[in-house]
Amino acid sequence: MLCRGNKFTVVCDNFFCTLRLSHYLASCGCQLLGTMRINRKELPDEAKTIKGRTPDTTIFFSKGKCKLISYFNEKKKLVLVLSTCHEKNEIEVVEQDVFIGKEKMTIHKPQPILDYNHKMGGVDTVDQMTRYYTCRRRTNRWNIRALYDMIDIAALNAYKTYSNYHPCKRVDFLNNLSGALMKMK
């Protein structure tokens, strides 16, 4: 297996993140950080409950190396984060602008949520960059859509690698790439 013995951290969204995946990655020597859906069966009931909780509160749950953080934010929305890369129950004080009025409010956010927001920015950037120039066409077949996504990401990776040595605009690179691919036999 490729990741065995390395200290990789896999950051994923709520579609992929499960307790079973975190145990598997821990057995391979990797770490997991991701948000979880509220309807997952393996979650404790206390983590899903928002009744009686005040905004900006955090509850920590531990099972082995896995930490589940149930954070009820200031917008009265429940955020569940699963982490195997955080040892302590760390809470950072973050000063954020409140959108109601112009005042600043002090928010207490757990460190795993701050790390998740920081690391998932790369995924959002890739999504944004592939959206500008895409080969995607409208289809109802999931496998064709997955193929379009792979082509878009491969073209973006090729552009990033090429632009390290030969700086150019992305649209010019994609035009040259598509022309070269059409000439191939």
C-alpha positions, -999 to 999 in steps of 0.1 A, spaced: 0 0 0 13 34 -10 7 53 23 18 27 48 43 41 73 40 77 61 23 104 82 -1 115 55 -32 134 66 -63 128 45 -88 157 46 -123 149 33 -158 162 34 -189 147 50 -196 123 21 -165 102 27 -157 107 64 -166 77 85 -154 62 118 -145 30 99 -123 50 74 -105 67 103 -97 33 119 -84 19 86 -62 49 79 -49 48 115 -39 11 110 -20 22 79 -2 50 98 -22 78 82 -44 105 98 -79 117 90 -96 150 93 -131 156 80 -166 167 87 -194 142 93 -230 140 85 -255 140 113 -273 109 100 -243 86 104 -252 56 126 -219 54 145 -224 89 160 -234 91 197 -268 107 203 -252 134 225 -232 147 195 -263 151 173 -285 169 199 -288 206 197 -317 210 222 -306 228 253 -272 238 238 -262 274 237 -244 288 206 -206 286 205 -203 254 226 -182 224 219 -184 188 231 -155 164 226 -158 126 222 -129 101 221 -126 65 210 -90 53 208 -71 78 186 -104 92 171 -117 124 183 -152 136 174 -159 173 179 -195 185 181 -195 222 177 -227 243 178 -217 275 162 -230 311 166 -253 307 136 -271 278 155 -258 252 131 -242 219 143 -208 210 129 -193 175 134 -156 170 128 -138 137 131 -100 139 136 -72 114 143 -45 141 141 -53 161 172 -42 148 205 -56 174 229 -90 191 232 -77 224 218 -99 254 215 -87 286 198 -102 320 204 -109 336 171 -122 371 166 -146 373 137 -169 399 122 -205 394 129 -227 401 99 -255 415 120 -242 450 126 -206 461 125 -194 448 159 -168 421 164 -177 391 184 -153 367 201 -158 331 189 -143 300 205 -136 275 177 -119 241 182 -85 236 166 -97 207 143 -123 230 127 -98 257 121 -74 231 105 -102 217 84 -112 251 71 -75 259 63 -68 226 45 -100 223 26 -93 256 9 -71 238 -16 -99 216 -26 -122 246 -31 -94 263 -52 -91 233 -75 -129 232 -79 -129 269 -88 -100 266 -113 -115 236 -131 -149 254 -133 -134 282 -155 -121 260 -183 -138 226 -183 -145 198 -207 -176 188 -188 -209 184 -207 -243 178 -194 -250 141 -187 -270 120 -164 -245 92 -162 -222 94 -132 -193 75 -148 -191 100 -176 -192 129 -152 -164 113 -132 -144 110 -164 -149 147 -172 -138 156 -137 -106 134 -140 -98 151 -174 -103 185 -159 -80 178 -129 -54 161 -151 -53 192 -174 -50 214 -143 -21 193 -129 -4 193 -163 -8 231 -165 7 236 -130 36 214 -138 43 230 -171 39 266 -158 67 260 -133 92 259 -161 73 278 -189 50 305 -176 20 310 -198 -17 317 -196 -39 287 -188 -61 292 -218 -31 292 -241 -18 260 -225 -52 243 -229 -54 253 -265 -19 239 -272 -27 207 -252 -60 201 -271 -43 207 -304 -15 183 -295 -40 156 -284 -60 160 -317 -28 154 -337 -20 122 -320 -29 89 -338 
